[in-house]
Amino acid sequence: MIDWLKNGLKLLSSKQRHQHKYSGESAPSAGSSSNHRKHRAARNATSDLSRQSKKVEEYLADAKIVTRGEHSISREHIDDNALKVLYRLHKAGFHACLVGGAVRDLLLAKTPKDFDVATNATPEQVKDLFRNCRLIGRRFRLAHVHFGRQIIEVATYRTNHDHTQSGSVDESGRIVRDNVYGGIDDDVWRRDFTANALYYDIANFSIIDFVGGLEDIRQRQLKMIGDAQIRYREDPVRMLRAIRFAAKLDFSIEEKSRTPIYELGSLLQDIPPARLYEEVLKLFHSGHALKSFEALNEYDLLHYLFPAAAQAIKDDPQHLRLLQLAMKNTDDRICNNMRVTPAFLFAALLWAPVAKRAEEINEKGMPYSVAIQKAATAVMSQQVKSISIPRRFTSTMRDIWGLQTRFHYRKGRRAQAVLEHPKFRAAYDFLCLRAQSGEAVADESEWWTQFQQQSSSNTSAVSESSDGKASDSKSSGRRRRRKPRSQNHSSNQTSDD
C-alpha cells in the first residue's frame, strides 16, 4: 500500500512538471494523447500562471506569519473533511490553506458554517486528485469536493484581471468573468474584507496575514481591502455582505468602507434577481435579521431590494413597526432552533402595498377576498424584477394574506374551516404581529387565540369521552336513526356559516 501511494505521488509530480514544461510553449499537436489535450485545456484557462514557478517563501515575503503557538486555532475545531482536502493537496506538492470566514470565526471562537480551501492547484488539478470533485462556475471557476451532502469548496489563487483576456469587466466596473490565476500574494487582494483574508497554512499550521486582518478582528472592525468604491463597483453584492458581516459579527464598518454604500446602492439593480434572493436569505435567515434590516434602511438599500416596502415605510411608519416585529420574531425562532420560512418575512415586507392595492380594488366593487389576490398578483409581479421569489413561497404568501380576510368569521363552520386551513398557523402569527404593530385587529387576534384554546380543550374532551364510551356504543348494536331534513335547512346552513 505504501509503495502504491509513493508511485501515485510520483505520477502526480510528473504530471505537474509536464504542465509547467509547456506553460510558456506552443500547444501540443492535434495528434497528442487525451492527457495532453486535457493539459492543453488547463493551460488555456490558466494563461497567467508564470508566477507559479516562484517559491511559496517568496510569495510570503510581505506577509505577517503568526506561528502555531501565537494563535488560538486548533485542528480539533476544523472539519475532518476539510482537513482531508488540505492534507491531500499538501502531500501532492501544492500549497493549500483554509481561508475566509472559517479562519475568522475560529479566531472569534465561533463555529464556522463552511470550510473553504484556497490553493495554487488549478481546478483541473484538484479534480485529478479527488474522484468526488465537480467543477462549477463560469465567472468563478471552482472545484467542489463532495463528502455526502457536505461540500468543501476549493478555489485557485487569483490575480489581477486587468492584464489578461481571461478576466473581463463591464462598463460599470463590475467583474463579469474572473478566472485569472496567480499566487497567494495576488489572491489576498481579490478578497473583500481584511477579516476574511486570513490564510491558515496546513503545511506548518501558521496564519498568513497580508492586510492586517488580525488587528481588525481584534478591534472588531470590518474594513474593505483596497479602494472601497472600486471594490463595490466590481461586485455590488459586497455592500450587502458588509451589512451581513457587521450584523453577524457585531462589527462596525470602517468609515472609508461605509461611506460609498450610501452612493452606490443603485448598482444592485444590475444584479440578477436570483442572486439577490440568495443574499437576502443570508441577511434575514442567519439569526440577525433585525440588525440587517435596520442597516438596509440606514444605507437606503431596501429601496433597491423591496421598493414597494420601502415606499410603504415612508408613507406610514406603522409598517416599519410591523417589519421590525417580524424580523425579531424570525431571529427568536432561529435562536430557539425552530423552523422558519422565507414566505413569512416576504409576506410581512409586502403586506402594506398589497393591503393598500386591495382597498383600491375593493372600492371599485370587487369583493375584498378577491381584491387581495388581485393586489397580490400586481405587487409580486413588480417585486420579482428586483428579487425573484420561488413559487412555493409566493403560494404560501398568498395564503397568509388571503386568510387575513377570513379572520372576521367567528361562527360555526366557517371559523372551523379557517382553523383547519394548512397555513392557519402562519397566518395567525401574522395576525398577531399586525395587532402588536398597532393595526386595528387586536379583537380578532384575541378571539382566535381563545378559539384555538377552546378547540383544543374540546378535542381532548371528545377524545377522552370516545375512549370511555366506545364499548357501550358497540354493545348496544343500534344505529342512530337519521333525522329528516327540515324545511329550514338552507337558513340553518346560512346561520351556521
C-alpha positions as CSV (number, residue, x, y, z in Angstrom):
1,M,0.0,0.0,0.0
2,I,2.8,2.4,0.9
3,D,4.6,1.7,-2.4
4,W,1.4,2.3,-4.3
5,L,0.9,5.7,-2.6
6,K,4.6,6.6,-3.4
7,N,4.1,5.7,-7.0
8,G,0.9,7.7,-7.2
9,L,2.6,10.8,-5.8
10,K,5.5,10.4,-8.2
11,L,3.0,10.2,-11.1
12,L,1.2,13.4,-9.9
13,S,4.5,15.2,-9.6
14,S,5.5,14.2,-13.1
15,K,2.1,15.5,-14.4
16,Q,2.8,18.8,-12.7
17,R,6.3,19.1,-14.2
18,H,4.9,18.2,-17.6
19,Q,2.3,21.0,-17.4
20,H,5.0,23.6,-16.3
21,K,7.2,22.4,-19.1
22,Y,4.6,23.5,-21.7
23,S,3.3,26.6,-19.7
24,G,5.2,29.0,-22.0
25,E,5.4,27.0,-25.2
26,S,3.0,26.3,-28.0
27,A,0.2,23.8,-27.7
28,P,0.8,20.1,-28.4
29,S,-0.1,18.9,-31.9
30,A,-3.6,17.6,-32.8
31,G,-2.4,14.1,-32.7
32,S,-1.4,14.2,-29.0
33,S,-2.9,11.9,-26.4
34,S,-6.0,12.6,-24.4
35,N,-3.8,13.6,-21.4
36,H,-2.1,16.2,-23.5
37,R,-5.4,17.6,-24.6
38,K,-6.6,17.8,-21.0
39,H,-3.5,19.7,-20.0
40,R,-3.8,22.0,-23.0
41,A,-7.3,23.0,-21.9
42,A,-5.9,23.6,-18.4
43,R,-3.2,25.8,-19.8
44,N,-5.7,27.8,-21.9
45,A,-7.7,28.5,-18.7
46,T,-4.5,29.5,-16.7
47,S,-2.6,31.7,-19.1
48,D,-1.3,33.9,-16.2
49,L,0.4,31.1,-14.2
50,S,4.0,32.2,-14.9
51,R,4.4,33.4,-11.4
52,Q,3.6,29.9,-10.0
53,S,7.2,28.9,-10.6
54,K,8.3,31.1,-7.7
55,K,8.7,29.5,-4.3
56,V,6.0,29.9,-1.8
57,E,8.5,31.6,0.5
58,E,8.9,34.4,-2.0
59,Y,5.1,34.9,-2.1
60,L,5.0,35.2,1.7
61,A,7.9,37.8,1.9
62,D,5.5,40.7,2.6
63,A,3.1,38.8,4.9
64,K,2.9,38.6,8.6
65,I,3.3,35.0,9.7
66,V,1.7,34.0,13.0
67,T,3.1,30.7,14.2
68,R,1.1,27.9,15.8
69,G,2.0,28.9,19.3
70,E,0.8,32.5,18.7
71,H,-2.8,31.9,17.7
72,S,-5.8,30.0,19.1
73,I,-6.8,27.9,16.1
74,S,-6.7,24.2,16.6
75,R,-7.2,21.4,14.1
76,E,-9.6,19.9,16.6
77,H,-12.1,22.6,15.6
78,I,-11.6,22.2,11.8
79,D,-13.9,19.9,9.9
80,D,-12.4,16.4,9.2
81,N,-13.3,16.6,5.5
82,A,-11.7,20.0,5.2
83,L,-8.6,18.6,6.7
84,K,-8.7,15.7,4.2
85,V,-8.7,18.1,1.3
86,L,-6.0,20.2,2.8
87,Y,-3.7,17.3,3.5
88,R,-4.1,15.7,0.1
89,L,-3.3,18.9,-1.7
90,H,-0.3,19.4,0.5
91,K,1.0,15.9,0.0
92,A,0.6,16.3,-3.7
93,G,3.0,19.2,-3.6
94,F,0.5,22.1,-3.7
95,H,0.2,25.0,-1.3
96,A,-3.2,24.7,0.5
97,C,-4.8,26.9,3.1
98,L,-8.0,27.2,5.0
99,V,-9.3,30.6,4.1
100,G,-12.0,33.2,4.6
101,G,-14.8,33.1,7.1
102,A,-13.7,29.8,8.7
103,V,-10.4,31.3,9.9
104,R,-12.1,34.4,11.1
105,D,-14.8,32.5,13.0
106,L,-12.3,30.1,14.6
107,L,-10.3,33.1,15.8
108,L,-13.5,34.6,17.3
109,A,-14.3,31.2,19.0
110,K,-17.3,30.7,16.8
111,T,-18.3,27.5,14.9
112,P,-17.8,28.1,11.2
113,K,-20.7,27.4,8.9
114,D,-18.5,26.5,5.9
115,F,-14.8,25.5,5.4
116,D,-13.3,26.9,2.2
117,V,-9.9,26.0,0.8
118,A,-7.5,28.1,-1.3
119,T,-4.6,26.6,-3.3
120,N,-2.2,27.1,-6.1
121,A,-3.6,24.0,-7.8
122,T,-5.9,24.7,-10.8
123,P,-9.4,23.4,-10.7
124,E,-8.5,20.6,-13.2
125,Q,-5.6,19.6,-11.0
126,V,-7.9,19.4,-8.0
127,K,-10.3,17.3,-10.0
128,D,-7.5,14.9,-10.8
129,L,-6.8,14.4,-7.1
130,F,-10.4,13.9,-6.0
131,R,-12.8,11.5,-7.7
132,N,-15.6,13.1,-5.7
133,C,-14.9,16.5,-7.2
134,R,-17.1,18.6,-9.6
135,L,-16.0,21.7,-11.4
136,I,-18.6,24.5,-11.4
137,G,-18.9,28.2,-12.4
138,R,-18.1,30.4,-15.4
139,R,-17.4,33.7,-13.8
140,F,-15.5,32.0,-10.9
141,R,-14.2,28.5,-11.8
142,L,-14.4,26.5,-8.6
143,A,-13.8,22.9,-7.5
144,H,-16.5,21.3,-5.2
145,V,-15.3,18.3,-3.4
146,H,-18.3,16.3,-2.2
147,F,-18.5,14.3,1.0
148,G,-22.0,13.0,1.0
149,R,-24.2,16.1,1.4
150,Q,-21.3,18.3,2.6
151,I,-19.2,20.3,0.0
152,I,-15.7,21.6,0.6
153,E,-15.2,24.5,-1.9
154,V,-11.7,24.7,-3.3
155,A,-10.6,27.9,-5.1
156,T,-7.4,28.6,-7.1
157,Y,-5.4,31.7,-6.1
158,R,-6.4,34.5,-8.4
159,T,-4.6,37.6,-9.6
160,N,-5.5,40.9,-11.2
161,H,-7.8,40.6,-14.1
162,D,-6.7,43.8,-15.9
163,H,-3.7,42.3,-17.7
164,T,-5.2,39.3,-19.4
165,Q,-8.1,38.4,-21.6
166,S,-9.2,35.8,-19.2
167,G,-10.7,38.4,-16.9
168,S,-13.5,40.8,-18.0
169,V,-15.1,43.9,-16.5
170,D,-18.2,45.7,-17.8
171,E,-18.6,49.4,-18.3
172,S,-19.8,50.0,-14.7
173,G,-16.7,48.3,-13.3
174,R,-18.5,45.0,-12.4
175,I,-16.4,41.8,-12.9
176,V,-18.3,39.5,-15.3
177,R,-15.5,36.9,-15.7
178,D,-12.7,36.1,-13.3
179,N,-10.6,33.0,-14.0
180,V,-7.1,34.6,-13.9
181,Y,-4.9,32.6,-11.6
182,G,-1.8,33.7,-9.7
183,G,-0.1,33.4,-6.3
184,I,-1.4,33.8,-2.7
185,D,0.0,37.3,-2.6
186,D,-2.2,38.2,-5.5
187,D,-5.2,36.3,-4.3
188,V,-5.4,38.2,-1.0
189,W,-6.1,41.5,-2.9
190,R,-9.0,39.9,-4.7
191,R,-10.8,39.2,-1.4
192,D,-13.3,41.6,0.1
193,F,-12.7,42.4,3.7
194,T,-9.5,42.2,5.8
195,A,-11.1,39.9,8.4
196,N,-11.9,37.4,5.6
197,A,-8.4,37.5,4.1
198,L,-6.5,35.3,6.6
199,Y,-5.0,32.0,5.5
200,Y,-4.4,29.0,7.7
201,D,-1.5,27.1,6.2
202,I,-1.8,23.4,6.7
203,A,2.0,23.0,6.0
204,N,3.0,24.5,9.3
205,F,-0.3,25.4,11.0
206,S,0.5,29.1,10.8
207,I,-1.8,32.1,9.9
208,I,-0.8,34.2,7.0
209,D,-1.9,37.9,7.2
210,F,-1.1,40.3,4.3
211,V,-3.6,43.1,5.1
212,G,-3.9,43.5,8.8
213,G,-6.9,41.3,9.2
214,L,-5.8,40.0,12.7
215,E,-5.7,43.5,14.0
216,D,-9.1,44.4,12.5
217,I,-10.6,41.3,14.1
218,R,-9.2,42.4,17.5
219,Q,-10.7,45.8,17.0
220,R,-14.0,44.3,15.8
221,Q,-13.8,46.3,12.6
222,L,-14.9,45.5,9.1
223,K,-12.6,47.1,6.5
224,M,-12.6,46.7,2.7
225,I,-9.4,45.7,1.1
226,G,-8.3,48.4,-1.4
227,D,-10.4,51.2,-2.7
228,A,-13.9,50.6,-1.4
229,Q,-15.6,52.4,-4.3
230,I,-13.8,50.3,-6.9
231,R,-14.4,47.1,-5.0
232,Y,-18.2,47.8,-4.7
233,R,-18.3,48.5,-8.4
234,E,-16.6,45.2,-9.2
235,D,-19.3,43.4,-7.2
236,P,-22.2,45.4,-5.7
237,V,-23.2,42.5,-3.6
238,R,-20.2,43.3,-1.4
239,M,-22.4,46.1,0.1
240,L,-24.9,43.5,1.3
241,R,-22.0,41.3,2.5
242,A,-20.7,44.2,4.5
243,I,-24.0,44.7,6.2
244,R,-24.4,41.0,6.9
245,F,-21.0,40.5,8.4
246,A,-21.3,43.6,10.5
247,A,-24.6,42.4,11.9
248,K,-23.5,38.8,12.3
249,L,-20.1,39.6,14.0
250,D,-21.3,42.7,15.8
251,F,-18.5,44.6,14.0
252,S,-18.5,48.3,13.0
253,I,-17.9,49.1,9.3
254,E,-14.8,51.3,8.9
255,E,-15.6,54.8,7.6
256,K,-14.0,54.5,4.2
257,S,-15.7,51.2,3.6
258,R,-19.1,52.6,4.9
259,T,-19.4,55.9,3.0
260,P,-19.6,54.7,-0.6
261,I,-22.5,52.4,0.3
262,Y,-24.8,55.5,0.5
263,E,-23.9,56.4,-3.1
264,L,-23.7,53.1,-4.9
265,G,-26.9,51.4,-3.9
266,S,-28.3,51.7,-7.4
267,L,-25.7,49.3,-8.7
268,L,-27.7,46.5,-7.1
269,Q,-30.2,46.9,-9.9
270,D,-27.7,45.3,-12.2
271,I,-27.5,42.1,-10.1
272,P,-29.6,39.1,-11.3
273,P,-32.8,38.8,-9.1
274,A,-32.0,35.1,-8.3
275,R,-28.6,36.1,-6.8
276,L,-30.2,38.8,-4.7
277,Y,-32.7,36.3,-3.4
278,E,-29.9,34.2,-2.1
279,E,-28.2,37.2,-0.5
280,V,-31.5,38.3,1.1
281,L,-31.9,34.8,2.6
282,K,-28.5,35.1,4.2
283,L,-29.3,38.5,5.6
284,F,-32.6,37.5,7.1
285,H,-32.2,33.8,8.0
286,S,-28.9,33.9,9.8
287,G,-30.2,34.9,13.2
288,H,-29.5,38.7,12.8
289,A,-32.4,39.8,10.6
290,L,-33.4,42.8,12.7
291,K,-29.9,44.3,12.7
292,S,-29.5,43.6,8.9
293,F,-32.9,45.2,8.2
294,E,-32.1,48.3,10.2
295,A,-28.8,48.6,8.3
296,L,-30.6,48.3,4.9
297,N,-32.8,51.1,6.0
298,E,-29.8,53.2,7.2
299,Y,-27.9,52.8,3.9
300,D,-31.1,53.2,1.8
301,L,-30.6,49.8,0.2
302,L,-34.0,48.5,1.0
303,H,-35.3,50.7,-1.8
304,Y,-33.4,48.6,-4.4
305,L,-34.4,45.2,-2.9
306,F,-38.0,45.8,-1.9
307,P,-39.1,49.1,-3.5
308,A,-42.8,48.7,-2.6
309,A,-41.9,48.0,1.1
310,A,-39.5,51.0,1.2
311,Q,-42.2,53.3,-0.1
312,A,-44.8,51.9,2.3
313,I,-42.5,52.7,5.2
314,K,-42.2,56.3,4.0
315,D,-45.9,56.6,3.7
316,D,-46.8,55.0,7.0
317,P,-44.2,54.5,9.9
318,Q,-46.6,51.8,11.4
319,H,-45.4,49.4,8.6
320,L,-41.9,49.8,9.9
321,R,-43.0,48.6,13.3
322,L,-44.6,45.5,11.7
323,L,-41.4,44.7,9.9
324,Q,-39.2,45.1,13.0
325,L,-41.5,42.7,14.9
326,A,-41.4,40.2,12.0
327,M,-37.6,40.4,11.9
328,K,-37.3,39.9,15.7
329,N,-39.7,37.0,15.6
330,T,-37.6,35.3,12.9
331,D,-34.4,35.9,15.0
332,D,-36.1,34.4,18.1
333,R,-37.2,31.3,16.2
334,I,-33.8,30.7,14.7
335,C,-32.2,31.2,18.2
336,N,-34.6,28.6,19.6
337,N,-33.9,26.1,16.7
338,M,-37.4,26.5,15.3
339,R,-38.4,26.3,11.7
340,V,-38.7,29.5,9.6
341,T,-39.9,30.1,6.1
342,P,-38.9,32.9,3.7
343,A,-42.6,33.3,2.9
344,F,-43.4,34.8,6.3
345,L,-40.9,37.6,6.1
346,F,-41.7,38.3,2.4
347,A,-45.4,38.4,3.3
348,A,-44.6,41.0,6.0
349,L,-42.4,43.1,3.7
350,L,-45.1,43.3,1.0
351,W,-48.2,43.4,3.3
352,A,-48.7,47.2,3.3
353,P,-48.5,47.6,-0.5
354,V,-50.8,44.6,-1.0
355,A,-53.3,45.8,1.5
356,K,-53.3,49.3,0.0
357,R,-53.8,48.0,-3.5
358,A,-56.6,45.6,-2.3
359,E,-58.5,48.5,-0.8
360,E,-58.3,50.5,-4.0
361,I,-59.7,47.5,-6.0
362,N,-62.3,46.8,-3.3
363,E,-63.6,50.4,-3.6
364,K,-64.4,49.7,-7.3
365,G,-66.9,47.0,-6.2
366,M,-64.8,43.8,-6.2
367,P,-65.1,41.6,-3.0
368,Y,-62.2,42.0,-0.7
369,S,-61.2,38.4,-0.7
370,V,-60.8,38.5,-4.5
371,A,-59.3,42.0,-4.4
372,I,-56.5,40.9,-2.2
373,Q,-55.5,38.2,-4.6
374,K,-55.6,40.6,-7.5
375,A,-53.4,43.0,-5.5
376,A,-51.0,40.2,-4.6
377,T,-50.5,39.4,-8.2
378,A,-49.8,43.0,-9.1
379,V,-47.4,43.7,-6.3
380,M,-45.4,40.4,-6.7
381,S,-45.1,40.9,-10.5
382,Q,-43.2,44.1,-9.7
383,Q,-41.3,42.6,-6.8
384,V,-39.8,39.8,-8.9
385,K,-38.0,42.4,-11.0
386,S,-35.8,43.1,-8.0
387,I,-35.7,39.8,-6.2
388,S,-37.1,36.6,-7.6
389,I,-39.2,34.6,-5.1
390,P,-39.8,30.9,-5.8
391,R,-43.4,29.9,-6.5
392,R,-43.5,27.6,-3.5
393,F,-43.1,30.7,-1.3
394,T,-45.4,33.0,-3.2
395,S,-48.2,30.4,-2.8
396,T,-47.7,30.5,1.0
397,M,-47.6,34.3,0.9
398,R,-51.0,34.4,-0.9
399,D,-52.4,32.0,1.7
400,I,-51.2,34.2,4.6
401,W,-52.7,37.3,3.0
402,G,-55.9,35.6,2.0
403,L,-56.6,34.3,5.5
404,Q,-56.3,37.8,6.9
405,T,-59.6,38.5,5.1
406,R,-61.3,35.5,6.7
407,F,-60.4,36.1,10.3
408,H,-63.7,38.0,10.8
409,Y,-65.5,34.7,10.5
410,R,-66.2,33.8,14.1
411,K,-69.2,31.4,13.9
412,G,-69.9,27.8,13.0
413,R,-68.4,26.0,10.1
414,R,-66.6,29.0,8.6
415,A,-64.5,29.6,11.7
416,Q,-63.7,25.9,11.9
417,A,-62.7,25.8,8.3
418,V,-60.3,28.7,8.8
419,L,-58.8,26.9,11.8
420,E,-58.2,23.8,9.8
421,H,-56.5,25.6,6.9
422,P,-53.0,24.2,6.3
423,K,-51.5,27.7,6.6
424,F,-53.6,28.8,9.5
425,R,-50.7,28.9,12.0
426,A,-48.5,31.2,9.8
427,A,-51.5,33.4,9.1
428,Y,-52.4,33.6,12.8
429,D,-48.9,34.5,13.7
430,F,-49.0,37.2,11.1
431,L,-52.3,38.5,12.5
432,C,-50.8,38.7,16.0
433,L,-47.8,40.7,14.6
434,R,-50.3,43.1,12.9
435,A,-52.1,43.5,16.3
436,Q,-48.8,44.2,18.1
437,S,-47.7,46.7,15.5
438,G,-50.9,48.8,16.2
439,E,-53.2,47.7,13.4
440,A,-56.9,47.6,14.4
441,V,-57.1,43.8,14.6
442,A,-56.5,43.3,18.3
443,D,-60.0,41.9,18.9
444,E,-59.6,39.4,16.1
445,S,-56.2,38.3,17.4
446,E,-57.6,37.8,20.9
447,W,-60.7,35.9,19.7
448,W,-58.7,33.5,17.6
449,T,-56.3,32.9,20.4
450,Q,-59.2,31.9,22.7
451,F,-60.9,29.9,20.0
452,Q,-57.8,27.7,19.5
453,Q,-57.7,27.0,23.2
454,Q,-61.3,26.1,23.3
455,S,-61.0,23.9,20.2
456,S,-58.0,22.1,21.8
457,S,-59.9,21.6,25.0
458,N,-63.0,20.3,23.2
459,T,-60.9,17.9,21.1
460,S,-59.3,16.5,24.3
461,A,-62.7,16.1,25.9
462,V,-64.2,14.3,22.9
463,S,-61.1,12.1,22.7
464,E,-61.4,11.1,26.4
465,S,-65.2,10.6,26.0
466,S,-64.9,8.4,23.0
467,D,-62.3,6.3,24.7
468,G,-64.7,5.7,27.7
469,K,-67.9,5.1,25.7
470,A,-66.6,3.1,22.7
471,S,-67.5,-0.3,24.2
472,D,-71.0,0.9,25.2
473,S,-71.9,2.2,21.7
474,K,-70.7,-1.1,20.1
475,S,-72.6,-3.3,22.6
476,S,-75.9,-1.6,22.0
477,G,-75.8,-2.8,18.4
478,R,-78.0,0.1,17.3
479,R,-77.5,2.7,14.6
480,R,-78.6,6.2,15.2
481,R,-81.6,7.0,13.1
482,R,-81.0,9.9,10.6
483,K,-83.2,12.9,11.3
484,P,-85.5,14.0,8.5
485,R,-84.2,17.1,6.7
486,S,-86.1,20.2,7.8
487,Q,-87.7,22.7,5.5
488,N,-85.5,25.4,7.1
489,H,-82.2,23.6,6.1
490,S,-80.9,26.4,3.9
491,S,-81.5,29.1,6.5
492,N,-79.8,26.9,9.2
493,Q,-76.8,26.4,7.0
494,T,-76.5,30.1,6.5
495,S,-76.7,30.8,10.2
496,D,-74.1,28.2,10.9
497,D,-71.8,29.8,8.4
